[in-house]
Amino acid sequence: MIADVLTDAAERMRKALEATKDDFATVRTGRANPALFQKLLVDYYGSPTPLEQLASLQNPEARTIIVTPYDKSALKDIEQALRDMPNLGANPTNDGSIIRVTLPDLTEERRKEYVKVVRGKAEDGKVSVRNIRRKAKDDLDALKSEVGDDEVARAEKELEASTKATVDAIDDALKRKEAELLEI
């Protein structure tokens, strides 16, 4: 029972770490990257649809992304979603069959804003990990009467170690992303 609680908590922490890293990928650096549009939803026939399901993304140059819709009727909707995307700062151009998104150079001020955004995303990830730890600790406390205090104490130490390792991994990913954002 204790092993199940610890395994579940470790799996959920791993997923929280991956989600945080995915969030980091949506913050742009000086280079264009299709992962920027990973979480972009397009209003397609009245329902929000991920851009990846509506179009292919290509990266022919360092600061350019070409969006080729599978359905040409979605071109205007995709262009509008790209234009409304926060923190992008690009103006997409439409030639009737593809959308070309050229990302402007990042200023020092903009880079610092992005560092703040990334730090916020990292903090959200850490909060998520702490919430997982709290739930697992509550589950372990509920098992005290069945397995004994010593077993629960040992499991809580394992849980703390797992939590610390996950939070450290988020911090490492944050440091890498900050360095990537601040390099010119």
Secondary structure, DSSP 4 states (H G I P E B T S, - for coil): -HHHHHHHHHHHHHHHHHHHHHHHHTS--SS--GGGGTT-EEEETTEEEEHHHHEEEEEEETTEEEEEESSGGGHHHHHHHHHH-TT-----EE-SS-EEEEPPPPPHHHHHHHHHHHHHHHHHHHHHHHHHHHHHHHHHHHTHHHH-HHHHHHHHHHHHHHHHHHHHHHHHHHHHHHHHHH--
